[in-house]
Amino acid sequence: METTTKVNGVAKPKTSEKIPVAAHPLAEDPTDIASNIKYHAQYSPHFSPVKFEPEQAYYAAAESVRDRLIQQWNETYLHYHKVDPKQTYYLSMEFLQGRALTNAIGNLDIQDAYASALNKLGHELEEISEQEKDMALGNGGLGRLASCFLDSMATLNLPAWGYGLRYRYGLFKQRISKAGQEEMAEDWLEKFSPWEVVRHDVVFPVRFFGHVEVLPTGSRKWVGGEVLQALAYDIPIPGYKTKNTNSLRLWEAKASAQDFNLFQFNDGQYQSAAELHARASQICAVLYPGDATEEGKLLRLKQQFFLCSASLQDIIARFKERKDGTGVRAWSEFPTKVAVQLNDTHPTLAIPELMRLLMDEEGLGWDDAWDVTSKTIAYTNHTVLPEALEKWSQVVMSKLLPRHMEIIEEIDKRFIAIIESTRPDLESKINDICILDHNPNKPVVRMANLCVVSGHTVNGVAQLHSDILKAELFADYVSIWPTKFQNKTNGITPRRWLKFCSPELSLIITKWLKTDKWVTNLDLLVGLREFADNPELQAEWDSAKMANKQRLVQYISRVTGESIDPNSLFDIQVKRIHEYKRQLLNILGAVYRYKKLKEMSPEERKTTTPRTIMIGGKAFATYTNAKRIVKLVSDVGAVVNTDPEVNDYLKVVFVPNYNVSVAEVLIPGSELSQHISTAGMEASGTSNMKFALNGCLIIGTLDGANVEIREEVGEDNFFLFGATADQVPQLRKDRENGLFKPDPRYEEAKQFIRSKAFGSYDYEPLLDSLEGNSGYGRGDYFLVGQDFPTYIDTQAKVDEAYKDRKRWIKMSILSTAGSGKFSSDRTISQYAKEIWNIEECPVP
């Protein structure tokens, strides 16, 4: 086997012939690992035998790591089977996993051995890891949170699995052109993923449409319609320095061979011959298919039910399988062995589906089935926006899932009866709190209401968010079930988001704390506070941050062609593009900064703080204003970055195709990060935690987890601006009543865009959303104009603070030191104790 390297443009063979080809699945020695990698290249071949370029080396290395994972995975599965602990199943439409190779060898503590092994084969670990494509199984914070949780569950030795769908094309791959954002299908499965193991023996039928039959016994049965098969693909989730390796089980939709009509095919009716196969392939094609059409809505509902039905059938099968030879298990035991967590409302159909399986398939009566279901399922809410809470057409639900609609109607009827008999004071509010909205124009099923009524626990994801849920959105339910509602402030895994993505900073932290135990006990970071003024630590810290900035400089040059100055302030906002997240406020601030720089003399410019503003994130394909914001950012960048008068002092860069791997370069290299959503609208945010952990300072509003981050890092180390959540409703009323007085600087920035300074594109519809006092898509609902003056003033404070390097580095150290609370290990420990009632089950 040969690798080639280029010397002066000429390919030279680099031989690795001294390394024998031999299977060493559990190797720890670099030479044995190198042998195992060569073994996979030769005997698990996916490419022509003569090739061992970086891509081939990546797949062979991944399969070598997978050998070790499979051993631990099997041990974990058998251990859970033997001990039979209560197990959590985390249902989520999204898992934003990121690259698996660096994470796996990091958690297994074999990164040095693999780096050395690959060196022996003529490759660099860093180059090999770059070959891996991110799994396209998620989009934003919801999916990344789920993935951080999986990492913590395994690290804490908790018996817990994730369940999701195996999206072939993901949400989309983003490309930025002169026209703005363009969407292309993700290609992570174009070849194959070495991390997934297909379980051909784990297949469950999932039905759609059909009708309900009443049997002579009076029981009901859902029959007819179309039946697809759910096939399991498992991805191993290793814990950090532990044997426990849990599973992320993804479902793929299939039709069987008998569903292929050979007669029609031979008759030339090719499409109708494979109609069910085509419909099956749609289910796991794309994450969040557009739902502007009836077909799109139906497909989304199909996806949600497909996830819930396959997962619950699997969970029930495991519950039965794990009985200890004592015969049939009592169903009353189910909630003592199973905890199901719904990550947002997407998996809500797990509630009626568990009821259906228990009643129609297992023969339980309503009361017993309800007792099991309501003790098993818990719900995490991720939004306080009433318009973002899922509501499904009753007509569509009845057509696609007729039996489930009956069950939902019965749950609603019984809930209303309870309210009428026990809470006459709430009778006037029944229409708001019941599950079915019978509005004659648009009758819908309110999924959040179904979750709250049916689940044993409901949690928010940051203290402010949970307080708003209890005081406003779910206030009436709180009066019925005061103990049902909890807060579980989100967290992030310190493995991926500090130890692995910022190795220089991690080594410095370990050196000064005299331990690396902070990786699994993040509260230890508080020990950095006593050294925050130490000039030696400050110099090391500054040097590590600069190494990360240099990496980011190279990355930006590679993907955008833009040259940025590592000595400028790196100011980053990366997240889904959404009006409430206010990337528009950021770019208006950049436009204002550019205009002021243009008005200065060359001498005045030299006194300013040079800044590189980087914005990244995907705008949903049908979200027009979000796509206009992306276009505006790239148009502003195109002008600013080619303006010789100012481009030493300001650069504006749109970072394309933001995902986990991009974040792992951006976040360590950042110095200021913008978390500037309209107060009261961001449930938590988790990228704010990642930035703070990496010693990046935050400019932000009192929204979501920003509130708690500011408390932990210290008010002096957080750049606060903007209206507070309790002021927002009154400010909106004032706007409607014509009382808003815009700041002249705000008007100046908007006018500069209107002057066509950034090209001929028509930004009027976007700027119109900021104008007027009311009306659909007008009236500045997200208070950009209201918060603009304090935003600009606070940015001026940032500029001043950055000039004092000693002060800035101290603030950066204190930011990391205050981030201990935001470990997902802490969050998951709280879920385990206070919601799921599960305990650790370490593999011996």
Disulfide bonds with the S-S distance in Angstrom:
none
